[in-house]
Amino acid sequence: MSLDPAYLEYAARRRGMDHDLYPYSNLFERRPIQWPGGAKVAVCCVVSLEWFPMTPNDKPFRAPGHMQTAYPDYRHYTAREYGTRVGFYRLLDAFAAAGVRASIATNAAIAERYPQIIADVIGGGHEIVAHSTDMNGTIASGLPEAEERALIAQSVAALERATGTKPRGWLSIARSQSWNTPRLLAEAGFDYVCDWPNDELPYRMTTPAGGIVNLPLNHELSDRQVIAVQQHSADSYAEQLRDAFLWLEREAERFGGRMLPLHLIPYIIGLPYQIAALEGLLTWLRDRGAWFARGDELLDAWEAQQ
């Protein structure tokens, strides 16, 4: 059976990604970025503050970390709830000790169910980033545009009611999007999104409603991937982040500033036998001269140089 020649035809195929969401750009050929205080590497701590409904929704897909066994799945539910009851407050203490202001990617359900957490986030000088409605609020190409637009609007409204401020940033669950997501986020007034982990500096997308900026959030160095999926120790996790920082620091001497995101899950890194590794890492990064920046601060510093 011969191959249909039309199978190899794709109108969007070109250098770089096969779509028009952003232009191809070589990181090593861009104009150098300078971070405040002469820092070589900007470190952005992003915490996923999640609420999992007891029964998962499998359409368009089941969110990572969701309930697994016959329902009600109290074992996994309470393990996740540990993050909001205990682990997150260990993270806040670690941030305060190292002088870190973080970006807290927050489900709308968290704002509705845990108002004290929101107050403590704001009181600590941290930023709220929209992170869908709850962990059933996943996005993929099978989601009708009207439903996706409503999900985004519901997420924003709940966080704005809780904080008095509209969030500037968005993080999709599992960083998953539909074909419509960048445009819908731009139309909703977001300044940046953290869904595309394909760079080590921000870049502007080509959305019709205005160029929303992507702040790359590395997946391979998240605590979920390193500790929960790959089953490495928290000490190994911290070592990998230190190695990444040192590499980026050397690159920055030749090519200008770099960014290193730390994606954290409270019910993983906030456990009592793992939090010390994060505390030590934050202290090491601070003493090494990292610029700890919230997502909105990093975006503003980058945009001022474009």
JOSULRA-V261963 format. One record per helix or strand of 2 or more residues. SS is the DSSP state (H for helix, E for strand). FROM is the first residue (numbers start at 1). TO is the last residue. If there is no record, write none. Layout:
BEGIN
ss=SS from=FROM to=TO
ss=SS from=FROM to=TO
END
This chain:
BEGIN
ss=H from=5 to=8
ss=H from=27 to=29
ss=H from=36 to=38
ss=E from=41 to=49
ss=H from=74 to=98
ss=E from=103 to=106
ss=H from=108 to=113
ss=H from=115 to=123
ss=E from=127 to=130
ss=H from=145 to=163
ss=E from=169 to=170
ss=H from=173 to=175
ss=H from=181 to=187
ss=E from=192 to=193
ss=E from=203 to=204
ss=E from=213 to=214
ss=H from=223 to=229
ss=H from=234 to=255
ss=E from=258 to=265
ss=H from=266 to=269
ss=H from=275 to=288
ss=E from=291 to=292
ss=H from=295 to=303
END
